[in-house]
Amino acid sequence: MNTITDRQREIYEFIRSSIDERGIPPTMREIGAQFGIRSTNGVDRHLAALERGGLITRERGKSHGIRLTSGERPMASIPLLGRVAAGTPVLSPEHREGEIKVDLSLFKLRSPQGIFALKVKGDSMVDSHIVDGDSLIIHSQNVARDGDIVVAMVDGEATVKRFFQEKNRVRLQPENRTMRPIYVERGDLRVLGKVVGVLRKI
């Protein structure tokens, strides 16, 4: 850090804070806007200095291609699941589409144990900023509190909804004003997990 200027030090900290807060590094345009640097060439010169100093690496051709070379948070591998078939457990190996790397600290998780990702299909949760194609980070558990967003089995199909208890039944509330809630008898509902985060490709 002693080989870079104060401005480059500030840019480095901005990159780090972006990764901590959003899970992705800033683009060159975002760095330029933050520091009043009008041209991408000006930003590139500062990034080149950080790269020469061994503080970052860059993947050319990617808008979010900056990587920190030191002090990066450890990444954990969690299973990524596709659409859940009727009646079968959500964590069954045949449903795995692979694994994804996740910074658990972004979701206040200490261990990957019992954590999995599930692809979103449909638009029932768009008002909670969960859209088709997103990957949900889910903590496997069979209980939920009012207001939790859960993955639950209803009539043999997995669904993502907000959970509310009502006397002898449970209301699974979509976050889409055009859709109606689903009411399920307590004994007929199986909670698979609580949604703790959302990942989205840009």
C-alpha positions, 0 to 999 in steps of 0.5 A: 500500500506504500507504493500507491497514491492517496487517490489510489488507496481510496479507489482500492477501499471503494473496491473493497467496500463494493465487494463487501456490501454488494458482493461484486466489484464496481465497474470502471464507470462506477469508480469514475462517477465516485471519484469524479474521473471523467474518462475510463482511461483515467480510471484505468491508469489508477487500476493499472497502478493497483495491479502493478502493486499486486493489490488487484487483478483484472479479467479483461472484457468483464465489466465487474472483472476486478479481483482483490489479491489480498484480504479477500473473504473466504468463499464457500461452495454450496449446492445449486439446485434446479427445479424440484420434482414432485414429492422428492426431497429438495436436497436430493443429489439428482436435482443438483446442477452444480455448485456456486461460490458464495461469500457467506459473510454477506448473508451473516452465515458462519458455515455452509452446512445446511445451506443450498441455492435454488433457482427461481422460476416465475414472477410470484415474488417480484415485489420483493425483488426476487425475479425469474432466473435469480438464485436464492440462498437458503438455510435448510430448516423445517420451521418458520416465523411470520414474515419469513420468505420460505421454500415450501412443498405444496401439493408435491411442488416447491414454491417460494412465498412469504410465510404467515400463520392463521389459526389452523392454516398457513398463508403463503403470500406471493409478493406480486399484486396480481396473484392470490395467496395460497392457504394450506392446512398446517399438516399439509405444509412442509417447510424446506428452508428459509431464504436468507439471500439472493444472487443475480447475474448482471 
